[in-house]
Amino acid sequence: MDFAAPQPFHPPVPQPPEVPLSLRAFLRAVRTNVLLIFPQAAYHQDTSSRNFLGRINILINAPEAIHHVLVGNPGNFRRSPASIRILRPITGEGLLLSEGDTWKLQRRTIAPALAPRVMSMLASHIVASTERAIAKLTTQADQPINLLPTMQNLALDIAGRSMFSLEMDRHGPTMRSLLTEFAERYSKPHMLDMLLPPSIPAPRDIGRTRFQRRWMGFIETILQARLAEPPAETPRDLFDLLRAARDPETGAGFTPRQLRDQVATLILAGHETTAVTLFWAIIMLAQAQEEQDWLAEETARVPIEPGAIPALIRTKAVVNEALRLFPAAFTLARETIQHDQAAGIDLPPRSVVMIAPWVLHRHHKLWDDPAAFRPARFMPDQPPPDRFAFMPFGAGPRICVGAQFAMSEAVLVLAALIGRFRVTRVDTRPVIPVGIVTTQPDHQAHIRLTLR
């Protein structure tokens, strides 16, 4: 098949406003779809800014400026109050929200547990869960399938196996219910969430605190069952690795509370983001059949097993293109501590610096035909994008520690699905992305799987 032949498919997206939003419209978009806060000019300019209730919000798109914020001087930028307030109930004081020396200690301790040398063990859990899901989906061939919950359940089962060597039939429904409650009731920022420092409670923090008690109690129930078992001689899963992890400088391991918070963080970050990445990849392939056929040629000749990833070159290209067009983490927000400059861009103290992969990955200065679904742009014979123009997992010292595991999971699952099934849409209603916690679809989208 000549891959130069397919006509580019342009996935539908919400139309960006022609001019910057008014304050009222901006606050509405933050609560309903953050992707709408970026005006058309943002996709063409190196920087844009607005005054938000006395504070300057600065969006930067120039790769050299992004490098300065995330790598050149990261100690001068901290998480925004709103992100701390919203994420703390579900991640605790884990790696995602910790700062300073606490973060350094956690990063040093946790990094070996997700190092490349353990990927083979973790990939075996991915393959086992995927084979189980494929068997179930085979019985549903030619029937409408609700795609997002299917991918969420599969990703959750992979998280359960990888973290605890557990199939999530018992715990999965409770976990999904709690995560859905968090997304619908506590994840949408309001004005006081953004204005008040994290130390001063906002009205929604009462509900968030109650939710945190139930969520962390649920995580502790699973942990207690595993802690009652003797440590394994050979690590079976991430829990064994985290339980045995030691800071290479001090020799200290995680306390029970720290272990709980790391597990909560990894479960949240490790399954929801991969589920939505798989959702968008499959939805686009269902509407770009030539691209799907191109991918199927590869998946037909590569057995899906833990060591298959290096051979799944096209599959990785499709996953990268899905991450480019629909990054699960659509914005990063940092607060400037002291006055700074990033590639000539003035950053006053307490200004909110935004790096938005949603905008960055669609920027007209950085990408050719940026709105097109064109996986070939990530093939080895193409020039790679600038490191700070494509950053679905962040960059710098705080790059996602589970990035390699997430990529392995998405590549293996997508290859297995496309190798087994042809995917088509059940209807033609456009699926529009909505940015709240992750980049979600605006409605339940159904697909049909036909055996190859």
N, C-alpha and C positions, 0 to 999 in steps of 0.2 A: 504493500500500500504506500502510495506517495503521500507523505504527511504534509507536503506543501499545498495539497489540494483543498483541504477543508476551508470553507468560508468561516471567518471569525464569528463566534457567538458572543453576543454582548448581554450578559445577565442583567435583568432588570434591577434597578436600585432606586431609592427615593431621590427625587429631583432636588439638588441643593438649592437653597434660596438664592435669588439673584443679588440681594444685598444683605448685609449683616442683620440679624434678627433684633427686634426690639427686646427690651428686658423681659417683658411678659412672655413673648414668644420663645425667648431663649430658655427661660425657666420651664416652660411647658415642654420644650424639646428635651431638656435634661431629664425630665421625668418620664417621657414617653418614647423618645428615640434620639439618642445623643448624636447619631449620624447626621441629623438635620441642623446641628448648630454651626456647621461649616459652610460658608457661602461659596459660590462658584469661584470667586477669585482665589480662595485658599488652595485650589488645585493647580494654580499657575504661579503663585508667588512663593518666595523663599520664606517669608514671614508675614503674619498678620496679627493684629492685636485688638482688644476691646477693653473698655473699662467696665468692670463688674462690681458695682456697689463699692467704689473707692479703691478697688484693687485691679491691677493690670493683668489680664490673661494674654499670654503670648504663645501663638502657635508657630513652631519652627519646622521647616521642611528641608533646609539646607543640610546635606549630610555632614559637612564639617562642623556646623553648629551643634548638631545632634551628638557628634563625637565628643565635643567639649563637655556637654552636659552629662553624658553617660560614662565617659571614659577619662576625659581630660581633667575634670574637676568635680567628680561625683559627690565629694564630701560637702559641697556647698549647696546641695539640692536634697530636700527631704520630701517624703510623701505628703500629699495635700491632706488637710484635716478631714475632708469628706471621704477620701478613700480609706483612711484609718478608721473612721467612725463606722463605715459600712462594712468593711471586711473583717474587723476584729471579732465580731460575734461568731463568725464561721471559721476563722483561722487561728484565733487566739493570738499568742505571741510567737507564732512560728516564723519560719524563714521569710515569708512574704512581707511581714510588717516590722520585723525587728530592725534595729538601727545600730550604728556604731560598733562598739566592741562586742555587744551581744550578737549582732548579725555576723560579724567575722567569725566568732566562735562556732555559731550554728553552721555557717557555710563550710568551715574547715571540717566539721564533724560529719556533715551529711553528704558532702560531695563524693567521698569514696564509695558510698552506698549506691550511687547512680553513675559510677564510672563506666567507661566502655567495656572493661573486663567482665562486668556482671550482666551485660546486655543479653548474652546468650541464655542465661538462666531466666531472665525476665521475658525474653522473646518466647520461651517455651510456654509460659503462661498465656501469652497473647495468642499463640497458635491453638492451644487447647480450648480457650474460650471461643475463638473464631470457628473452629471446627464444630463445636456444639451449636453455635448460632446458625451456621450454614445448614446443618442437618435439620434444624427447626424450620428455617426459611424454605428449604426444599419442599417441605410438606405444604407450604403456603404459596407455591409457585402459581402464577397467573391470577392470584387474588390481590386486591388492593391492600397495600401495606403502608401504615402510618410511619413515615421514615424517621422523624426525629426521635420519638420514644424508642423505636427499634435500635437506633444507634446509641441512645443514652443507656438503654439496658445492657447492650453489648459492652460498651465502654465501662459501665459499672461492674459488670462481671469480670472484665479484665482487671479493673482496679482491685476488686476483692481477691482474685486469685494472686495477682502480683504482690499485693500488700500482705495478705493473710493466708494464702493458699486455701481460700474459701470460695465455693460457689455462692453467689449472692442471692439464691432463691429465698433464703430465710431473711436476710437483712436488707436486701435490695429495695423492697417496697417501702419500708420505713425510711431508708435513706433518701429515696427519690421524693417521698412526700415532704420530708424536711427541707430538702434543697429547693423544691418547688415553692414551698411556703416562703422560704427566704427570698427567692427571686421575685415573687409577686408582692410581698408585703414590706420587706425591709431593705431591698437593694436599691430602690429608686431614691436618689438624693433630693432633698428639699432645700429651700434657701437657707434655713438655719443650720443644716448639716454642713453647708459650705462656708458659712460665716463664723460659726462658733469654733473655738479651739477644741480638740478632742477631750480635754479635761473638763469642759463644761457640758453637761448633758443637754441634748436637744430633745424635743418632744418624742420623737420616734425611738430614742434610745431605751426607753422603758421596755417597749416591746422587743427590741433587739436583745436586751439583757435577759429577758425571759426565754427568748428563743435560744440564746447561747447556752443556758443551763440545760435545756432539753437536748440540743445538738451535741454538746460535749459529753453529756451523760450517756448518750447513745454510743459515741465513739469509745468511751471508757468501758462500756459493757463488752464490746468486742475485744478491747485490749486486755481486760481482766481474764477472759477465757484463754487468750494466748499466753499471758504472763504466768498463768498457772501451769503451763507446760514447761518442761525442762528445755533449755536452749538446744538447738539442733547442732550436731557436730559439723554438718555442712549446711550453709544457708539455703533455705528453701524459697525465701521470698524477701520482700523489702523490709518486713517487720524484723526478721532475723538479722538483717544487715544493720538496721537502725538500732536495734537492741544491743548489738555488739559494737556499734560505732564509738570511736574514741577520738577526741581532739588530738591531732598529732603533736601539738605543742604542749598541752597540759596533761593529756591522758584521761581527761574527764569525759564521761559519757552523758547521755541525756537523763535528766530526772524524769520521773513518771509524768509530771505535768508537761515538761518539754516534749517528751515522746508523744503524748496525746496531741499536742498542738502541731507537731510535725506531721503526724498521720492525718489529722484533719485538713491541713494545708494540702498535702499531696493528694488526698482523695478529691478535694474540690478542684484543684488545678489539674489533676491528672485524668479526670474522666469527662468533665463537662466540656472543656476546650477541645478535646479530641473528638467528642461526639458531634459537636457542631462543625468541625472541620470535615469530618466524613460526610455529614449531611450535605454541606455545600458542594463537595466534590461529586457526590452521587447525583444530586439534583442537576448540576451542570452537565455531567456526562449523559444523563437521561435526555437532555435537550440538545446535545451535540453528538449525534450518533457516530459521525466520522471519527471524532476524538475517542469515543468509546471503543470503536473497532480497532483503532491504533493501539490503544492500551490493551485490549483483549488479545492481540497478537503476542504481546509479551507475556501476559499472565497464563496463556495457554501452554507455554513451553518452560515455565519456571515453577517447580514444585514449591508449595507454600510451606516452608519449614523455617526454624529459627535462623539458619544460615543463609536464607534466600535474599536478604535485603540488598547486598551489593549487586545482584543481578537484576533487581527490579528498578532499572534506571528510568523507564518511562513512567512507572507508577510514582516514583519519587517526584518526577517533574509535575505530574498532575496534582499531587498533594501540595507541592510548593506553590503552584498556581492558585489552588484553592485558598491557601494561607495568604497569598498576596491579595486576592480579590475580597476575601471575607476573613480577615484576621480575627481570631476569637477575642484577643485583647485589642480592642479598636483604639484605645487611647492610653497614654501614660501621662500622669500629671505630677509635677514636682514643684515644690515651693522653694524659691531662692532665699537662702539664709543671709548672705551678704551680697552687696552689689557685684555684678559680674558682667562679662562680655563674652558672647559666643559667636565667633566668626564675624565680629563687628556689630552684632545685635546686642543692644543695651538691655540688661536684665536687672531692674531695680530690686532692692530687698523686698521680700514678701510678695513678689510677683509670682503668678502661677504660670509655669512653663509647661506647655502641652506639646507632646510628641504623639501624633495620631497616625498609627500605621494605616488606618482606614484612608486617610488623605495621602500620606506619604507613598503608599503602594499604588495610588492612582494619579500621581502627580505628573503633569504633562512634560515637565522638564527632565524627569527621571526615567520615564517609560515610553516605549513606542506603542501606540494604540492602547493606552492604559486600561480602558474599560473592557477590552476583549479577553475572553477566555482562550488563552493560547499557551498550553503547557510546553510547547517546543522551546519557548524562550528560556526554559530551565534545563535544557539538554546540554550535555558536556561540550557539544560543538558550538555553543553560543557563548558570547562574552558574559561573564557573571555580573550580576548587578552590584552596585556599590554596597559595601557592607552596611552602611548606614542609610541606604535607600530601601532595603528589604530586611525587616527585623520583626518577624512574627513572634519571636520569643524574647524580645528585648535585646540588649547589648551591654557590653561592659561588665563590671564586677557583679552586677545584679541580674545578669542574663538568667533565664529560667534554668534551674539546675536539672530539671527533668526533660529538657528539650530533646535529647537523643532518644529517650524512651518514648516520648510522644510521637516523634517522627517514625520510629520503628513500628509503633502500634498502628498509626494511620496507614503506613505503606503496606504492612502485612494484611490488615483487614480489607483495605480497598482491593488489593490484588486478589485475595481470596473471593471476594464478592463478584468482581468483574470476570474472574476466571470461570466462575460457576454459572453466572446469570447474565442475561441481557437485561438492562434496566430501561424502562420507559415510564413516562408520566401517565397518570390516570386521567388527568384533566389538563387544561391549558391555562389555568389561572396563574398569573405571574406570582412568583414567590419573592417577596420584598424583604430585605434584611432590616432588622430592628436592633439597635444598640442599647442594651440595658446593662446587664452584667457581662454577657458575651454577645456575639453577633448572632441573634436568633432569627428564625423566619417569622413573618407576620401572621402566618396561619398554618394549620396542620396540613402538610403536603403529603399526598399519597403517591406511591410508585407501584409498578407492576414488575415482578421478577419472572423472567422466562428462562427455563433451563437451556443452556447452550448445548 
